[in-house]
Amino acid sequence: MLAFLPNTLTCCNLICGCMAAGAAFHAHYVWALVMILCGAVFDFFDGMVARLLGVSSPIGKELDSLADVVTFGVAPSAMLFQLYGAVQYPEWLQPLQSYSPYLAFIMAAFSALRLAKFNLDDRQTTSFIGLPTPANALFWGSLIVGQYAFLTSARFNVVFLFLLMMLFCLLLVAELPLFALKFKNLSWHDNAIKYIFLLGCLALLPIGVSAFAAIVVWYILLSIARNMLTRQTK
């Protein structure tokens, strides 16, 4: 029975993703974010359990990617779909207001491409190349829940939303090295960037729900800074 546990956890991730998408299509953004977070927890533990039990399999790997496409690709895209319908439109774009929400699913396609590249890229065993799909999903989920009033105000409009969406779509597939939170030991010398990141996360938590979005931005900026310092050192 233990051999089926990792795939069971992966299926729980998939179910959470389906529930998140369903909630998003009804504009229940908080519940959608909660389900994405639950999916992320299941996604974290399924691989860990598989390694601990020594039951990793090709089917588990494929199932994991399929679940991730739903939870971290389709679900946040569904939240964006609803947001496109609520955001402000300049007068010259109002004729497209009924059709523009479907642009949200561009992000689902980029998320699927990101996962496919990850499965075939042997450079990403100890770090990431491009923004991980869970980070992207948490960014959008927390941004929409935490900053919904601003996103639907006159200070923001659909053009800004589309440009921000496309920026994160490109980050998903960009050749941008990003560090992973994997510790081989606890020394400061080997893990300085990770400790700095975690300290920054603690400082951002008081923001509230939007903290997840801020943490993802902090993660990206810190990785870029590390890459620049590494190039200068070389």
Backbone torsions as a table, in degrees:
resi	resn	phi	psi	omega
1	MET	NA	-33.6	-179.2
2	LEU	-62.3	-27.3	-179.6
3	ALA	-64.3	-24.9	-178.8
4	PHE	-89.3	-7.4	-174.3
5	LEU	-62.8	-46.3	-179.8
6	PRO	-60.3	-43.8	179.1
7	ASN	-67.5	-30.6	175.8
8	THR	-64.9	-41.9	177.6
9	LEU	-64.7	-38.9	177.7
10	THR	-63.8	-40.7	177.4
11	CYS	-65.2	-33.4	175.0
12	CYS	-64.5	-38.0	173.7
13	ASN	-58.9	-46.7	-179.9
14	LEU	-61.4	-42.9	179.1
15	ILE	-62.9	-41.9	177.0
16	CYS	-60.6	-39.7	178.5
17	GLY	-64.2	-41.1	177.8
18	CYS	-64.5	-41.2	178.7
19	MET	-66.2	-38.2	178.0
20	ALA	-63.2	-43.9	179.2
21	ALA	-63.9	-43.4	178.4
22	GLY	-61.1	-43.0	178.1
23	ALA	-64.4	-40.3	-179.1
24	ALA	-63.1	-40.3	-179.5
25	PHE	-66.5	-17.2	175.2
26	HIS	-102.9	12.9	178.3
27	ALA	62.4	26.1	173.6
28	HIS	-91.5	75.5	-169.7
29	TYR	-66.1	-39.0	-178.6
30	VAL	-62.9	-47.1	179.2
31	TRP	-63.6	-37.4	177.3
32	ALA	-61.8	-43.9	179.0
33	LEU	-64.8	-41.5	178.7
34	VAL	-59.7	-42.2	-179.4
35	MET	-69.3	-35.0	175.5
36	ILE	-64.7	-42.1	177.1
37	LEU	-62.3	-43.5	177.5
38	CYS	-62.5	-41.6	177.0
39	GLY	-60.4	-39.4	179.0
40	ALA	-64.1	-36.9	177.8
41	VAL	-64.9	-47.2	178.0
42	PHE	-62.6	-37.8	179.8
43	ASP	-65.2	-35.6	178.9
44	PHE	-67.3	-41.5	-172.6
45	PHE	-85.4	-23.5	-176.1
46	ASP	-64.4	-44.3	178.2
47	GLY	-67.5	-39.9	179.4
48	MET	-61.8	-45.0	-179.6
49	VAL	-65.0	-40.5	179.5
50	ALA	-61.2	-40.8	179.1
51	ARG	-69.6	-41.0	-179.8
52	LEU	-63.7	-37.4	-178.0
53	LEU	-89.0	-9.8	-178.8
54	GLY	66.4	36.9	-176.8
55	VAL	-121.7	27.0	176.8
56	SER	-61.6	143.4	-177.7
57	SER	-148.8	157.0	176.3
58	PRO	-58.7	-36.3	179.0
59	ILE	-63.5	-41.9	178.6
60	GLY	-61.5	-39.2	179.7
61	LYS	-65.4	-44.3	179.6
62	GLU	-67.4	-41.3	179.2
63	LEU	-62.9	-38.5	179.5
64	ASP	-61.3	-43.9	179.8
65	SER	-66.0	-40.4	179.4
66	LEU	-63.3	-41.7	178.5
67	ALA	-65.3	-40.6	-179.5
68	ASP	-65.4	-35.1	177.8
69	VAL	-59.9	-39.8	-179.5
70	VAL	-72.8	-52.8	-173.3
71	THR	-70.4	-40.4	-173.6
72	PHE	-109.7	3.2	177.2
73	GLY	-121.6	-60.9	-177.3
74	VAL	-70.3	-44.3	-176.0
75	ALA	-61.7	-51.1	177.3
76	PRO	-65.4	-29.9	176.1
77	SER	-66.0	-35.7	177.0
78	ALA	-65.9	-37.2	175.4
79	MET	-63.8	-41.9	177.0
80	LEU	-64.6	-37.5	178.3
81	PHE	-55.5	-47.1	178.6
82	GLN	-67.9	-37.6	-179.6
83	LEU	-65.5	-38.3	177.4
84	TYR	-58.6	-30.3	179.3
85	GLY	-78.7	-17.4	-176.5
86	ALA	-106.2	-18.6	-176.1
87	VAL	-70.9	159.8	179.6
88	GLN	-74.1	145.6	179.5
89	TYR	-121.5	130.0	171.0
90	PRO	-60.5	155.9	-175.5
91	GLU	-57.3	-37.6	-176.4
92	TRP	-73.1	-12.7	178.7
93	LEU	-106.8	-3.6	-176.9
94	GLN	-60.4	-30.9	175.5
95	PRO	-62.1	-19.8	-179.1
96	LEU	-97.5	4.6	-173.5
97	GLN	-61.1	-30.9	-179.2
98	SER	-77.4	-19.9	-174.1
99	TYR	-106.2	-27.6	-173.7
100	SER	-62.3	-29.1	179.0
101	PRO	-55.3	-27.5	-178.7
102	TYR	-70.3	-14.0	174.3
103	LEU	-62.1	-23.8	-177.7
104	ALA	-57.2	-28.8	-174.3
105	PHE	-81.0	-2.4	168.0
106	ILE	-59.3	-37.7	-179.5
107	MET	-65.7	-35.4	177.0
108	ALA	-63.3	-38.6	179.1
109	ALA	-66.4	-42.8	178.4
110	PHE	-66.2	-35.1	177.4
111	SER	-64.1	-41.9	177.6
112	ALA	-63.8	-41.0	177.9
113	LEU	-64.1	-39.9	178.3
114	ARG	-61.1	-43.6	-179.4
115	LEU	-67.7	-38.9	178.3
116	ALA	-64.1	-42.2	178.5
117	LYS	-64.5	-40.3	-179.5
118	PHE	-61.2	-40.8	-178.1
119	ASN	-65.1	-26.1	-175.7
120	LEU	-105.4	-4.9	-173.6
121	ASP	-100.0	110.0	-178.5
122	ASP	-81.3	1.6	176.3
123	ARG	-80.3	-10.2	-170.3
124	GLN	-105.5	35.8	179.0
125	THR	-81.1	-34.3	-178.8
126	THR	-118.5	-3.7	178.0
127	SER	-153.8	-177.5	-178.6
128	PHE	-118.8	150.9	170.4
129	ILE	-116.8	104.0	-173.4
130	GLY	96.2	158.8	-176.4
131	LEU	-70.1	126.7	177.1
132	PRO	-62.4	144.2	-177.8
133	THR	-61.6	-36.4	177.0
134	PRO	-61.9	-38.1	178.6
135	ALA	-64.5	-41.4	178.3
136	ASN	-63.3	-43.2	-179.8
137	ALA	-64.6	-42.2	179.5
138	LEU	-67.5	-34.5	176.6
139	PHE	-59.3	-52.4	-176.0
140	TRP	-69.7	-40.0	-179.8
141	GLY	-62.4	-47.3	-178.3
142	SER	-72.9	-33.2	177.8
143	LEU	-64.4	-45.1	-178.2
144	ILE	-67.4	-42.6	179.7
145	VAL	-69.4	-45.2	-174.1
146	GLY	-79.6	-28.5	-174.8
147	GLN	-123.3	29.5	-176.5
148	TYR	-60.4	-40.8	-179.0
149	ALA	-61.3	-41.4	178.7
150	PHE	-69.9	-43.5	-177.0
151	LEU	-63.3	-26.1	-179.1
152	THR	-104.0	10.0	-179.3
153	SER	-90.0	174.0	179.3
154	ALA	-69.7	-15.6	179.6
155	ARG	-78.2	-8.6	-178.2
156	PHE	-133.1	150.2	176.7
157	ASN	-147.7	-179.9	-171.6
158	VAL	-65.2	-27.6	178.7
159	VAL	-65.1	-46.3	177.7
160	PHE	-62.5	-39.3	180.0
161	LEU	-62.9	-45.0	-179.5
162	PHE	-64.2	-43.1	-179.7
163	LEU	-64.9	-40.5	178.0
164	LEU	-65.3	-41.2	178.2
165	MET	-61.5	-45.2	-178.9
166	MET	-67.0	-33.7	176.3
167	LEU	-60.7	-45.2	-178.8
168	PHE	-74.2	-28.8	172.9
169	CYS	-62.1	-42.9	179.3
170	LEU	-68.6	-36.4	177.6
171	LEU	-63.0	-31.0	179.3
172	LEU	-61.9	-36.1	-173.7
173	VAL	-113.4	4.9	-177.9
174	ALA	-70.5	152.8	174.4
175	GLU	-82.1	61.3	-176.4
176	LEU	-114.4	111.3	179.3
177	PRO	-68.2	131.2	177.6
178	LEU	-129.3	134.6	-177.9
179	PHE	-71.4	154.3	176.8
180	ALA	-108.9	149.0	-179.9
181	LEU	-84.9	63.1	177.9
182	LYS	-117.5	122.9	-176.2
183	PHE	-106.2	121.6	172.0
184	LYS	-88.7	-26.3	174.5
185	ASN	-152.4	-178.5	-175.7
186	LEU	-108.3	11.6	-177.4
187	SER	-70.3	145.5	178.1
188	TRP	-65.4	-39.6	-176.3
189	HIS	-58.6	-42.9	-176.9
190	ASP	-84.3	-17.2	-172.8
191	ASN	-130.1	23.9	-175.0
192	ALA	-55.7	-45.9	-177.2
193	ILE	-63.3	-34.3	-179.5
194	LYS	-72.9	-39.7	178.0
195	TYR	-67.5	-39.2	177.1
196	ILE	-62.4	-41.0	178.2
197	PHE	-62.0	-46.7	-178.3
198	LEU	-64.4	-37.5	176.4
199	LEU	-64.3	-40.6	176.6
200	GLY	-63.5	-37.9	177.8
201	CYS	-61.4	-42.2	179.1
202	LEU	-62.1	-37.4	179.7
203	ALA	-70.0	-28.0	-177.0
204	LEU	-87.6	-19.4	-175.6
205	LEU	-56.4	-36.3	179.6
206	PRO	-62.3	-13.1	179.0
207	ILE	-60.2	-31.2	-177.2
208	GLY	108.1	-147.8	-177.1
209	VAL	-59.3	-36.3	-179.2
210	SER	-65.5	-9.5	-178.6
211	ALA	-58.7	-36.3	179.5
212	PHE	-59.9	-43.3	178.2
213	ALA	-64.3	-42.9	179.4
214	ALA	-64.4	-37.8	179.7
215	ILE	-65.6	-38.9	177.9
216	VAL	-64.4	-42.3	177.2
217	VAL	-63.4	-42.9	176.9
218	TRP	-59.8	-41.1	178.5
219	TYR	-62.2	-44.0	-179.8
220	ILE	-65.9	-48.2	-177.7
221	LEU	-64.1	-39.8	179.6
222	LEU	-66.5	-37.9	177.4
223	SER	-65.9	-41.2	177.9
224	ILE	-63.1	-43.2	178.7
225	ALA	-61.6	-42.2	178.9
226	ARG	-63.1	-41.9	179.3
227	ASN	-61.8	-41.1	179.6
228	MET	-65.2	-42.5	178.6
229	LEU	-65.0	-38.1	179.5
230	THR	-64.3	-41.0	178.1
231	ARG	-64.7	-41.2	-179.6
232	GLN	-65.0	-37.8	179.6
233	THR	-64.3	-39.9	179.9
234	LYS	-71.9	NA	NA
